[in-house]
């Protein structure tokens, strides 16, 4: 039975334990070398900011926001930013172009600054919510009721969280945030990973943790991504978060799809057949946890392989490159992504 240890990374440590014991998912080491070479040769859209792929109107909207509004925007976006897949696909149209997934949610959220107030979220009715996220051909956004509930639950916490971020309260480590505590350290710096754990402990719906054979594994996909995006606010002021290299891959369903396409992740026959048939796997199941844990470890192995080539990429930068590559997969030819209906990703 795997055991976590205080001296190891709080996410990659238990993820490695899961990878070591995985029965349904394995990593092909040689394929990692080839993927690292592809990343090294990729000079397009460098950096960890996945928002580089956002529609132009969203980028323009974001540039118009104040510091406080940007903090609210990212917090609200990630509070309901998950599980976009489905048939028929939820899409929204803007200027003659249809967008789906995260890009569609970005467009919905950038239509009106009223979104960014806690009072708006508090009073957000189902009717108003449905009108704001209405998809093409009347398709409803997946997990619509759960998203609305999370936004309503965020309302009484948003202003306090914004104040904490605006004041850049010091969170020195992940341990400081396990119970939501915000502690001042001698460095006066805020840890990105510590902030992610603080988000998970204090904001509704962000506590993305699984249990595997007695081991607790915190994935914190959306909490880490929110911390990373909030760093963009501070980086613009030359005051970035520290320990950004401690953030891990943001384990979702698109990156494992790419890693399987590249023959880095290999599934057992039954799991491969389930995914290829577009059948759902249960959240918290052995297969789902092993897919996500091995994804985190693959990105860590890619980081080390790139480091051997004297390329210093942190996990979030590699994640962003893989995510953008996954968006370019031929939908007609590529193997499907795993389908797991969850608020975690």
Secondary structure, DSSP 8 states (H G I E B T S, - for coil): -----TTS-TTHHHHHHHHHH-SSEEE-HHHHHHHHHHHHH--TT-SS-GGGGS-HHHHHHHHHS-HHHHHHHHHHHHHT------SS--EEEETTEEEEHHHHHHHHHTS-GGGGSHHHHHT--HHHHHHHS--GGG---TTHHHHHHHHHHHHHHHHHHHHHHHTT----STGGGTTT-----TT---BHHHHHHHHHHHSTT---EEEETTEEEE--HHHHHHHHHHHHHHHTTT---B-GGG------SHHHHHHHHTTSEEE-HHHHHHHHTT-B--TTSHHHHHHHHHHHHHHHHHHHHHHHTT----HHHHHHHHHHHHHTS-TTTS----B---S--
